[in-house]
């Protein structure tokens, strides 16, 4: 688990002890701090990365670079589905993934389920650009337990489920096991796709294999792990894993990506194609 300090010299540092590494940002001032029933949420004004949200000592989102994460958690999975109309987001309390999903005109409804309303309250105040689609008539925000929500979901209710959760500790711990993926499989339509943030391959190959194995045993026919830059997270490099009930990552809608009706900062057709490639150490290390 990460730890953080704000020393007298004004630098916020997140140390990741298992990786023997740390990431630091020069801080101007602390803007917000609240202890919710689930976690400690802090917001800082940084010198060069804009506003920074920290949860339980771990960096979550900054206004400078969040587009990497939010775009790559949203667009590759949506463009890999032939007609993503009904979307569920588990977690995602900063609402950046919700904003990106709602850029897709074919999406008819998005339910976002995050256990901690304090995260969204902080985002509304300090990251209003991420929350600009919260009042879209297609969006529903629910502040309840996402695991319970899925166990009670109607069979085949969703085309796409995006799990935009925290690390597999604390409130996010239950989002990384076979029972949870079985609930996702049940709630997805026949050609549904599940996408989940799966940490960094540089440090967490064992977790990646556990996740992919659990997805396989839950009934998913094919998995694909894609990677992307994530400057403020441990190692600076992150991953998301897609699990397909039918089909695979090769069946993406290339023409729709090339003609997408919205602007992005990172994602495009070439980037999507690039996510199909895996580094050699991941080819050797992924056993499922």
Rosetta blueprint (number, residue, H / E / L):
1 X L
2 X L
3 X E
4 X E
5 X E
6 X E
7 X L
8 X L
9 X L
10 X L
11 X E
12 X E
13 X E
14 X E
15 X E
16 X E
17 X H
18 X H
19 X H
20 X L
21 X E
22 X E
23 X E
24 X E
25 X E
26 X E
27 X E
28 X E
29 X E
30 X E
31 X E
32 X E
33 X E
34 X E
35 X E
36 X L
37 X L
38 X L
39 X L
40 X E
41 X E
42 X E
43 X E
44 X E
45 X E
46 X E
47 X L
48 X L
49 X L
50 X L
51 X E
52 X E
53 X E
54 X E
55 X E
56 X L
57 X L
58 X E
59 X E
60 X E
61 X E
62 X E
63 X L
64 X L
65 X L
66 X H
67 X H
68 X H
69 X H
70 X H
71 X H
72 X H
73 X H
74 X H
75 X H
76 X H
77 X H
78 X H
79 X H
80 X H
81 X L
82 X L
83 X L
84 X L
85 X L
86 X E
87 X E
88 X E
89 X E
90 X E
91 X E
92 X L
93 X L
94 X L
95 X L
96 X H
97 X H
98 X H
99 X H
100 X H
101 X H
102 X L
103 X L
104 X L
105 X L
106 X L
107 X L
108 X L
109 X E
110 X E
111 X E
112 X E
113 X E
114 X L
115 X L
116 X L
117 X H
118 X H
119 X H
120 X H
121 X H
122 X H
123 X H
124 X H
125 X H
126 X H
127 X L
128 X H
129 X H
130 X H
131 X H
132 X L
133 X L
134 X L
135 X L
136 X L
137 X L
138 X L
139 X E
140 X E
141 X E
142 X E
143 X L
144 X L
145 X L
146 X H
147 X H
148 X H
149 X H
150 X H
151 X H
152 X L
153 X L
154 X L
155 X L
156 X L
157 X L
158 X E
159 X E
160 X E
161 X E
162 X E
163 X E
164 X E
165 X L
166 X L
167 X L
168 X L
169 X L
170 X H
171 X H
172 X H
173 X H
174 X H
175 X H
176 X L
177 X L
178 X H
179 X H
180 X H
181 X H
182 X H
183 X H
184 X H
185 X H
186 X H
187 X H
188 X E
189 X E
190 X E
191 X E
192 X E
193 X E
194 X E
195 X E
196 X E
197 X E
198 X L
199 X L
200 X L
201 X L
202 X L
203 X L
204 X L
205 X H
206 X H
207 X H
208 X H
209 X H
210 X H
211 X H
212 X H
213 X H
214 X H
215 X H
216 X H
217 X H
218 X H
219 X L
220 X L
221 X L
222 X E
223 X E
224 X E
225 X E
226 X E
227 X E
228 X E
229 X E
230 X L
231 X L
232 X L
233 X L
234 X H
235 X H
236 X H
237 X E
238 X E
239 X E
240 X E
241 X E
242 X E
243 X E
244 X E
245 X L
246 X L
247 X L
248 X L
249 X H
250 X H
251 X H
252 X L
253 X L
254 X H
255 X H
256 X H
257 X H
258 X H
259 X L
260 X L
261 X L
262 X L
263 X L
264 X L
265 X L
266 X L
267 X L
268 X L
269 X H
270 X H
271 X H
272 X H
273 X H
274 X H
275 X L
276 X L
277 X L
278 X L
279 X L
280 X H
281 X H
282 X H
283 X H
284 X H
285 X H
286 X L
287 X L
288 X L
